[in-house]
């Protein structure tokens, strides 16, 4: 009986070692996935963290004991599939919307109305950096040619409120990873013309108190993000009219 207990304890110890090894391997895989999809499924606009009893619970079998290596693999495998599944669906939807938009833009192309996909993408890329710089400078006039009158009014109100709160935006390492058209609409005249680009960017962005220099909002480390930039035609040119966050738009419905 004593010998059986020793063998049983040895088996349990070996099983625990296997569980720890498997756990570490899966943890590394999950971390790699998180870094890969930093801007893909950000909860709350990019916090990337969640809490709850389900996240911190262990896998248990029907007898109340841990399910062992197989159970651990099943539990963590399910977690990984759920984390990556949303990313796959999102990118599939983006590609469908992109192809549809490119076809529409080619149909809409006509003299006097710039719909050429290559020229539009070049314009959006340039506008991205000018508009980011205007926000950093807290001066909408810097990007006046790229902003709608409505958006200028809204942003001036926001910038005025930041001034009251003694806040200043700080931007570093501003990058544009991609700009993808996901919606295009053309009608008689320019009143209803609209094109939406999915912006994939990366930067360090945070706010400081201008009196103390302390960081009051944002992150001091690089962060990737997705945003939908809505362009309209106003006074004969394309201008940014709205920015919507990834979680605010269902790309499948565009």
C-alpha contacts under 8 A as a table, 3 or more apart, distances in Angstrom:
res1	aa1	res2	aa2	distance
1	X	4	X	5.01
1	X	5	X	6.33
2	X	5	X	5.15
2	X	6	X	6.35
3	X	6	X	5.14
3	X	7	X	6.30
4	X	7	X	5.12
4	X	8	X	6.06
5	X	8	X	4.92
5	X	9	X	6.04
6	X	9	X	5.10
6	X	10	X	6.05
7	X	10	X	5.01
7	X	11	X	6.11
8	X	11	X	5.08
8	X	12	X	6.18
9	X	12	X	5.05
9	X	13	X	6.09
10	X	13	X	5.04
10	X	14	X	6.20
11	X	14	X	5.11
11	X	15	X	6.08
12	X	15	X	5.02
12	X	16	X	6.18
13	X	16	X	5.13
13	X	17	X	6.31
14	X	17	X	5.08
14	X	18	X	6.28
15	X	18	X	5.08
15	X	19	X	6.16
15	X	68	X	6.79
15	X	69	X	7.25
16	X	19	X	4.93
16	X	20	X	6.19
16	X	68	X	7.64
17	X	20	X	5.13
17	X	21	X	6.27
18	X	21	X	5.13
18	X	22	X	6.13
18	X	69	X	6.57
19	X	22	X	5.16
19	X	23	X	5.92
19	X	68	X	6.51
19	X	69	X	5.11
19	X	72	X	7.07
20	X	23	X	4.96
20	X	24	X	6.13
21	X	24	X	5.22
21	X	25	X	6.30
22	X	25	X	5.12
22	X	26	X	6.14
22	X	69	X	7.09
22	X	72	X	7.69
22	X	73	X	7.47
23	X	26	X	5.21
23	X	27	X	5.96
23	X	72	X	7.31
24	X	27	X	4.97
24	X	28	X	6.22
25	X	28	X	5.24
25	X	29	X	6.39
26	X	29	X	4.96
26	X	30	X	6.15
26	X	76	X	6.97
27	X	30	X	5.07
27	X	31	X	6.14
28	X	31	X	5.10
28	X	32	X	6.18
29	X	32	X	5.13
29	X	33	X	6.25
30	X	33	X	5.02
30	X	34	X	6.14
30	X	80	X	6.71
31	X	34	X	5.03
31	X	35	X	6.29
32	X	35	X	5.28
32	X	36	X	6.15
33	X	36	X	4.96
33	X	37	X	6.13
33	X	84	X	7.87
34	X	37	X	5.30
34	X	38	X	5.75
35	X	38	X	5.20
37	X	40	X	4.95
37	X	41	X	6.96
37	X	87	X	7.69
38	X	41	X	7.11
38	X	42	X	6.83
38	X	46	X	7.63
38	X	48	X	7.56
38	X	223	X	7.25
38	X	224	X	5.95
38	X	225	X	7.54
39	X	42	X	6.04
39	X	46	X	6.89
39	X	200	X	7.92
39	X	223	X	7.35
39	X	224	X	4.59
39	X	225	X	4.35
39	X	226	X	6.15
40	X	87	X	6.19
40	X	225	X	7.24
40	X	226	X	7.15
41	X	46	X	7.53
41	X	48	X	7.62
41	X	86	X	7.37
41	X	87	X	6.87
42	X	45	X	5.41
42	X	46	X	3.93
42	X	47	X	6.01
42	X	48	X	5.08
43	X	46	X	5.40
43	X	47	X	5.58
43	X	48	X	5.44
43	X	49	X	6.97
43	X	50	X	7.74
44	X	47	X	5.92
44	X	48	X	7.85
45	X	245	X	7.52
45	X	246	X	7.99
45	X	247	X	7.72
46	X	223	X	7.92
46	X	225	X	7.28
50	X	55	X	7.99
51	X	55	X	6.57
52	X	55	X	5.62
52	X	56	X	6.95
53	X	56	X	5.47
53	X	57	X	6.02
54	X	57	X	5.36
58	X	66	X	7.38
59	X	66	X	5.80
59	X	67	X	6.08
59	X	71	X	6.63
59	X	72	X	6.61
59	X	75	X	6.73
60	X	63	X	7.75
60	X	64	X	5.69
60	X	65	X	5.32
60	X	66	X	4.18
60	X	67	X	5.04
60	X	71	X	7.70
61	X	64	X	5.52
61	X	65	X	5.51
61	X	66	X	5.66
61	X	67	X	4.70
61	X	71	X	7.72
62	X	65	X	7.38
66	X	71	X	7.56
67	X	70	X	6.74
67	X	71	X	4.41
67	X	72	X	6.65
68	X	71	X	5.27
68	X	72	X	6.17
69	X	72	X	5.04
69	X	73	X	6.13
70	X	73	X	5.11
70	X	74	X	6.22
71	X	74	X	5.10
71	X	75	X	6.10
72	X	75	X	5.15
72	X	76	X	6.04
73	X	76	X	5.38
73	X	77	X	5.58
74	X	77	X	5.05
74	X	78	X	6.03
75	X	78	X	5.34
75	X	79	X	6.41
76	X	79	X	4.90
76	X	80	X	6.19
77	X	80	X	5.16
77	X	81	X	6.20
78	X	81	X	5.16
78	X	82	X	6.19
79	X	82	X	5.24
79	X	83	X	6.23
80	X	83	X	5.07
80	X	84	X	6.15
81	X	84	X	5.25
81	X	85	X	5.71
82	X	85	X	5.16
82	X	86	X	6.96
83	X	86	X	6.39
83	X	87	X	7.48
84	X	87	X	5.28
84	X	88	X	6.47
85	X	88	X	5.26
85	X	89	X	6.35
86	X	89	X	5.21
86	X	90	X	6.07
87	X	90	X	5.08
87	X	91	X	6.23
88	X	91	X	5.35
88	X	92	X	6.10
89	X	92	X	5.13
89	X	93	X	6.19
90	X	93	X	5.21
90	X	94	X	6.25
90	X	251	X	7.60
91	X	94	X	4.91
91	X	95	X	6.19
92	X	95	X	5.27
92	X	96	X	6.39
93	X	96	X	5.20
93	X	97	X	6.18
93	X	251	X	6.01
93	X	252	X	5.43
94	X	97	X	5.10
94	X	98	X	5.96
94	X	182	X	6.59
94	X	251	X	6.37
94	X	252	X	7.69
95	X	98	X	4.95
95	X	99	X	6.26
96	X	99	X	5.41
96	X	100	X	6.34
97	X	100	X	5.19
97	X	101	X	6.01
97	X	181	X	7.57
97	X	182	X	4.65
97	X	183	X	6.58
97	X	251	X	7.07
97	X	252	X	7.31
97	X	254	X	6.95
98	X	101	X	5.10
98	X	102	X	6.11
98	X	180	X	6.59
98	X	181	X	5.41
98	X	182	X	4.69
98	X	183	X	7.36
99	X	102	X	5.23
99	X	103	X	6.31
99	X	182	X	7.99
100	X	103	X	5.32
100	X	104	X	6.32
100	X	182	X	7.60
100	X	183	X	7.64
101	X	104	X	5.04
101	X	105	X	6.08
101	X	181	X	6.17
101	X	182	X	5.63
101	X	183	X	5.14
101	X	184	X	5.40
102	X	105	X	5.08
102	X	106	X	6.30
102	X	117	X	6.68
102	X	181	X	7.22
103	X	106	X	5.35
103	X	107	X	6.47
104	X	107	X	5.10
104	X	108	X	6.14
104	X	184	X	6.42
104	X	185	X	7.57
105	X	108	X	5.02
105	X	109	X	6.07
105	X	115	X	5.47
105	X	116	X	6.65
105	X	117	X	6.57
105	X	184	X	6.54
106	X	109	X	5.28
106	X	115	X	6.90
106	X	116	X	6.57
106	X	117	X	7.32
108	X	115	X	6.36
108	X	186	X	6.57
109	X	113	X	6.73
109	X	114	X	6.58
109	X	115	X	4.75
109	X	116	X	6.08
110	X	113	X	5.71
110	X	114	X	7.17
110	X	115	X	7.31
111	X	114	X	7.40
113	X	236	X	7.85
114	X	119	X	7.79
114	X	120	X	7.21
115	X	119	X	7.72
115	X	120	X	6.49
116	X	119	X	5.43
116	X	120	X	5.93
117	X	120	X	5.06
117	X	121	X	6.10
118	X	121	X	5.26
118	X	122	X	6.30
119	X	122	X	5.09
119	X	123	X	6.15
120	X	123	X	5.00
120	X	124	X	6.13
121	X	124	X	5.06
121	X	125	X	6.12
121	X	179	X	6.85
121	X	180	X	7.83
122	X	125	X	5.22
122	X	126	X	6.34
123	X	126	X	5.26
123	X	127	X	6.05
124	X	127	X	4.94
124	X	128	X	6.02
124	X	179	X	7.38
125	X	128	X	5.19
125	X	129	X	6.99
125	X	176	X	7.37
125	X	179	X	7.00
126	X	129	X	5.72
126	X	130	X	6.52
127	X	130	X	5.12
127	X	131	X	5.88
127	X	146	X	6.37
128	X	131	X	5.31
128	X	132	X	6.14
128	X	176	X	7.66
129	X	132	X	5.09
129	X	133	X	6.08
129	X	174	X	7.90
130	X	133	X	5.13
130	X	134	X	6.22
130	X	142	X	7.56
130	X	143	X	5.98
131	X	134	X	5.04
131	X	135	X	6.46
131	X	142	X	7.89
131	X	143	X	5.58
131	X	146	X	7.31
132	X	135	X	5.28
132	X	136	X	6.33
133	X	136	X	4.95
133	X	137	X	6.11
133	X	142	X	7.92
134	X	137	X	5.07
134	X	138	X	5.94
134	X	139	X	5.29
134	X	140	X	5.58
134	X	141	X	7.50
134	X	142	X	5.32
134	X	143	X	5.82
135	X	138	X	4.81
135	X	139	X	6.40
135	X	140	X	6.96
135	X	169	X	7.52
136	X	139	X	7.86
136	X	168	X	7.96
136	X	169	X	5.61
136	X	170	X	6.30
136	X	171	X	6.47
138	X	159	X	6.34
138	X	168	X	8.00
138	X	169	X	7.89
139	X	142	X	5.82
139	X	143	X	7.97
140	X	143	X	5.62
140	X	144	X	6.03
140	X	152	X	6.32
140	X	155	X	7.38
140	X	156	X	7.04
141	X	144	X	4.64
143	X	146	X	5.41
143	X	147	X	6.43
144	X	147	X	5.41
144	X	148	X	7.84
144	X	152	X	7.68
145	X	239	X	7.12
146	X	238	X	7.13
146	X	239	X	4.62
146	X	240	X	5.97
147	X	151	X	6.26
147	X	152	X	6.28
147	X	239	X	4.84
147	X	240	X	4.78
147	X	241	X	6.37
148	X	151	X	5.21
148	X	152	X	6.22
148	X	232	X	7.86
148	X	234	X	6.97
148	X	239	X	5.37
148	X	240	X	5.77
148	X	241	X	5.20
149	X	152	X	5.16
149	X	153	X	6.34
150	X	153	X	5.30
150	X	154	X	6.46
150	X	241	X	6.96
151	X	154	X	5.04
151	X	155	X	6.01
151	X	240	X	7.53
151	X	241	X	5.54
151	X	242	X	6.77
152	X	155	X	5.18
152	X	156	X	6.00
153	X	156	X	5.26
153	X	157	X	6.46
154	X	157	X	5.26
154	X	158	X	6.48
155	X	158	X	4.97
155	X	159	X	6.02
156	X	159	X	5.05
156	X	160	X	5.97
157	X	160	X	5.08
157	X	161	X	6.30
158	X	161	X	5.12
158	X	162	X	6.30
159	X	162	X	5.00
159	X	163	X	6.24
160	X	163	X	5.06
160	X	164	X	6.40
161	X	164	X	5.06
161	X	165	X	6.37
162	X	165	X	5.02
162	X	166	X	6.09
162	X	167	X	5.09
162	X	168	X	7.01
163	X	166	X	4.90
163	X	167	X	5.91
163	X	168	X	7.54
164	X	167	X	7.72
166	X	209	X	5.63
166	X	210	X	5.56
166	X	211	X	7.01
167	X	207	X	6.18
167	X	208	X	5.57
167	X	209	X	4.78
167	X	210	X	5.81
168	X	207	X	5.39
168	X	208	X	5.38
168	X	209	X	6.44
168	X	210	X	6.22
169	X	205	X	7.28
169	X	206	X	5.94
169	X	207	X	4.48
169	X	208	X	6.57
170	X	204	X	7.89
170	X	205	X	5.71
170	X	206	X	5.41
170	X	207	X	5.81
170	X	208	X	7.26
171	X	174	X	6.77
171	X	203	X	6.88
171	X	204	X	5.66
171	X	205	X	4.73
171	X	206	X	6.89
172	X	203	X	6.01
172	X	204	X	5.01
172	X	205	X	6.61
173	X	202	X	7.68
173	X	203	X	5.21
173	X	204	X	6.21
173	X	222	X	7.78
174	X	201	X	7.69
174	X	202	X	6.12
174	X	203	X	4.51
174	X	204	X	7.07
175	X	201	X	5.69
175	X	202	X	5.16
175	X	203	X	6.10
176	X	179	X	7.57
176	X	199	X	7.53
176	X	200	X	6.26
176	X	201	X	4.48
176	X	202	X	6.43
177	X	199	X	7.88
177	X	200	X	5.37
177	X	201	X	5.28
177	X	202	X	7.09
178	X	198	X	7.98
178	X	199	X	6.12
178	X	200	X	5.12
178	X	201	X	7.01
179	X	197	X	6.02
179	X	198	X	5.65
179	X	199	X	4.77
179	X	200	X	6.31
180	X	197	X	5.16
180	X	198	X	5.02
180	X	199	X	6.65
181	X	184	X	7.62
181	X	195	X	7.18
181	X	196	X	5.83
181	X	197	X	4.29
181	X	198	X	6.22
182	X	195	X	7.71
182	X	196	X	5.76
182	X	197	X	5.74
182	X	198	X	6.55
182	X	251	X	7.50
182	X	254	X	7.18
183	X	194	X	7.80
183	X	195	X	5.44
183	X	196	X	5.04
183	X	197	X	7.24
183	X	254	X	6.13
184	X	193	X	7.79
184	X	194	X	5.77
184	X	195	X	4.34
184	X	196	X	6.55
185	X	192	X	7.47
185	X	193	X	5.52
185	X	194	X	5.19
185	X	195	X	6.36
186	X	190	X	7.61
186	X	192	X	6.62
186	X	193	X	4.62
186	X	194	X	6.70
187	X	190	X	6.89
187	X	191	X	7.79
187	X	192	X	6.09
187	X	193	X	6.14
188	X	191	X	7.91
188	X	192	X	7.98
189	X	192	X	7.58
189	X	193	X	7.85
190	X	193	X	5.16
190	X	233	X	5.73
190	X	234	X	7.20
190	X	236	X	7.62
191	X	233	X	6.92
191	X	234	X	7.54
192	X	232	X	7.51
192	X	233	X	7.83
193	X	232	X	5.77
193	X	233	X	5.93
194	X	230	X	7.11
194	X	231	X	5.74
194	X	232	X	4.65
194	X	233	X	6.93
195	X	230	X	6.08
195	X	231	X	5.31
195	X	232	X	6.60
196	X	228	X	6.46
196	X	229	X	5.61
196	X	230	X	4.51
196	X	231	X	6.04
197	X	228	X	5.70
197	X	229	X	5.24
197	X	230	X	6.60
197	X	231	X	7.97
198	X	226	X	6.78
198	X	227	X	5.80
198	X	228	X	4.62
198	X	229	X	6.36
199	X	226	X	5.55
199	X	227	X	5.12
199	X	228	X	5.97
199	X	229	X	6.73
200	X	224	X	7.27
200	X	225	X	5.84
200	X	226	X	4.70
200	X	227	X	6.72
201	X	224	X	5.71
201	X	225	X	5.48
201	X	226	X	6.50
202	X	222	X	6.68
202	X	223	X	5.50
202	X	224	X	4.17
202	X	225	X	6.17
203	X	222	X	5.16
203	X	223	X	5.62
203	X	224	X	6.67
204	X	219	X	6.75
204	X	220	X	5.85
204	X	221	X	5.51
204	X	222	X	4.41
204	X	223	X	6.16
205	X	218	X	6.15
205	X	219	X	6.11
205	X	220	X	6.60
205	X	221	X	7.89
205	X	222	X	7.63
205	X	223	X	7.99
206	X	215	X	6.91
206	X	216	X	7.65
206	X	217	X	5.55
206	X	218	X	4.05
206	X	219	X	5.43
206	X	220	X	6.40
207	X	215	X	5.74
207	X	216	X	5.70
207	X	217	X	5.08
207	X	218	X	6.23
208	X	212	X	7.92
208	X	213	X	5.52
208	X	214	X	5.24
208	X	215	X	4.30
208	X	216	X	5.38
208	X	217	X	7.12
209	X	212	X	5.52
209	X	213	X	5.09
209	X	214	X	5.45
209	X	215	X	6.52
209	X	216	X	6.47
210	X	213	X	5.39
210	X	214	X	7.86
215	X	218	X	7.61
219	X	222	X	7.60
219	X	223	X	7.90
226	X	245	X	6.84
226	X	246	X	5.64
227	X	243	X	6.68
227	X	244	X	5.81
227	X	245	X	4.75
227	X	246	X	5.29
228	X	243	X	5.68
228	X	244	X	5.05
228	X	245	X	6.16
228	X	246	X	6.65
228	X	249	X	7.85
229	X	240	X	6.83
229	X	241	X	7.79
229	X	242	X	6.09
229	X	243	X	4.74
229	X	244	X	6.59
230	X	240	X	5.85
230	X	241	X	5.70
230	X	242	X	5.12
230	X	243	X	6.20
230	X	244	X	7.95
231	X	238	X	6.10
231	X	239	X	5.30
231	X	240	X	4.39
231	X	241	X	5.54
231	X	242	X	7.25
232	X	238	X	5.51
232	X	239	X	5.59
232	X	240	X	6.45
232	X	241	X	6.31
233	X	236	X	6.12
233	X	237	X	5.22
233	X	238	X	4.49
233	X	239	X	6.18
234	X	237	X	5.53
234	X	238	X	6.35
234	X	239	X	6.66
240	X	243	X	7.94
244	X	248	X	6.34
244	X	249	X	7.29
245	X	248	X	5.35
245	X	249	X	7.08
246	X	249	X	5.82
247	X	250	X	7.46
250	X	253	X	5.56
250	X	254	X	7.12
251	X	254	X	5.34
